[in-house]
C-alpha cells in the first residue's frame, strides 16, 4: 500500500478513497459504514486519555491492516478530525 500525504479536509477526498474515522470505542473495533457513495472504515482507538505513543504506532498499523482486510486501494485519514484522542 502506498502512502501519500496531502493537506485538506477528508470530506474532499477523491472518489475511490476509503475514508478512515477513529472512534472512541474499544481498540479492535472495525466496521465499514456506507454514507451515500462514501465508504467509511471506523476503527476503535480506545479511550482518549489512554492513547500513548506506543498505542498510536499500534493504531497506525491497525489502520493499514484493516484497510487491506477490506480491500481498500486508497485511504484518506485526517487526524485532526478526532482531536479529543490526541490531547496528550
C-alpha positions as CSV (number, residue, x, y, z in Angstrom):
1,X,0.0,0.0,0.0
2,X,1.4,3.4,-1.0
3,X,1.1,6.2,1.5
4,X,0.6,9.7,0.2
5,X,0.2,12.8,2.5
6,X,-1.9,15.8,1.5
7,X,-3.4,18.8,3.2
8,X,-7.1,19.3,3.1
9,X,-10.4,18.1,4.5
10,X,-11.2,14.4,4.4
11,X,-14.6,15.2,3.0
12,X,-12.8,16.5,-0.1
13,X,-11.0,13.1,-0.7
14,X,-11.5,12.0,-4.3
15,X,-13.9,9.2,-5.2
16,X,-12.4,5.8,-4.7
17,X,-10.8,6.6,-1.4
18,X,-12.0,4.8,1.7
19,X,-12.2,7.3,4.5
20,X,-10.9,6.3,8.0
21,X,-12.7,7.6,11.1
22,X,-11.2,7.0,14.5
23,X,-13.9,6.4,17.2
24,X,-13.6,6.3,20.9
25,X,-14.7,2.7,21.2
26,X,-12.7,-0.4,22.4
27,X,-9.5,-1.0,20.5
28,X,-10.0,-3.7,17.8
29,X,-13.4,-2.4,16.8
30,X,-13.6,-2.4,13.0
31,X,-16.6,-1.8,10.8
32,X,-17.5,-0.4,7.4
33,X,-20.1,2.3,7.2
34,X,-21.6,3.5,3.9
35,X,-22.9,7.0,3.7
36,X,-24.3,7.6,0.2
37,X,-21.4,6.9,-2.2
38,X,-18.8,7.3,0.5
39,X,-17.4,4.3,2.5
40,X,-16.0,4.9,6.0
41,X,-13.8,2.5,7.9
42,X,-14.4,3.1,11.6
43,X,-11.7,1.9,13.9
44,X,-11.9,1.9,17.7
45,X,-8.9,3.8,19.2
46,X,-9.9,3.2,22.9
47,X,-10.4,6.0,25.4
48,X,-8.9,9.3,24.7
49,X,-6.8,9.5,27.8
50,X,-5.2,6.1,27.1
51,X,-3.5,7.0,23.8
52,X,0.2,6.8,24.2
53,X,3.0,7.0,21.7
54,X,3.2,3.2,21.6
55,X,-0.6,2.8,21.2
56,X,-0.5,5.4,18.4
57,X,2.0,3.3,16.5
58,X,-0.1,0.2,17.0
59,X,-3.2,2.2,15.9
60,X,-1.4,3.2,12.6
61,X,-0.6,-0.4,12.0
62,X,-4.2,-1.4,12.6
63,X,-5.4,1.2,10.1
64,X,-3.2,-0.4,7.4
65,X,-4.2,-3.9,8.3
66,X,-7.9,-3.1,8.4
67,X,-7.7,-1.2,5.0
68,X,-6.0,-4.3,3.5
69,X,-8.6,-6.6,5.0
70,X,-11.4,-4.6,3.5
71,X,-9.5,-4.4,0.2
72,X,-9.1,-0.6,0.1
73,X,-6.7,0.5,-2.6
74,X,-6.6,4.1,-1.2
75,X,-7.5,5.5,2.2
76,X,-8.0,9.0,3.5
77,X,-7.3,9.8,7.1
78,X,-7.5,13.1,8.9
79,X,-6.1,13.0,12.4
80,X,-7.4,16.4,13.5
81,X,-11.0,15.3,12.9
82,X,-10.6,13.4,16.3
83,X,-8.7,16.0,18.4
84,X,-10.0,14.5,21.7
85,X,-7.9,11.4,21.0
86,X,-4.7,13.4,20.6
87,X,-4.8,15.8,23.5
88,X,-1.9,14.1,25.4
